[in-house]
Amino acid sequence: MLCFLARFISLWGNYLEWNIHPFKEEPLKSLFLSVFLLMLFIILFLIFPNIPFVFASIIVMILSLRGYLFKSKYKLEPENLTVKMLVFEYKKKYIDFKRVYIGKSAFLMSPFTYKTKLNRYRGIYIPFPENLRENVITFISGKFEDVVITEG
């Protein structure tokens, strides 16, 4: 069961904002990930004793895990969604999406009007704290015609 805790929650009528930091919020999973990465880098160094290669692999691995390792800020505004991760920030307009799937602790905004496996690659997956679920459903339902609510 995912249990995201919001560090900062704003609900001011026209926007909804929260922060998610899974590395801090899931300490056991974070410990296993840290041990695994440390072992991986040690084995990598033993196989390829090249410091720049190992350093480059560490940077690539950390950047690929940025959604888990670093705090992410999500903001649902009247016309668009803003996501800030590390030094990256992007805004997406709601009109670019046709369907929304709302789960227990996240929602997926899809550019397709039907269910497809491409949702993983073309859609945007947004986690939210469980205590904000009803607020997110209310906010998203007002923006989209096709909202699918699931319990899983």
Helices and strands as residue ranges (DSSP letters): E 10-11, E 16-20, H 22-25, H 27-47, H 51-64, H 66-69, E 72-76, E 80-85, E 88-93, G 94-96, E 99-102, E 106-110, H 119-122, E 124-127, G 130-132, H 133-141, E 146-149
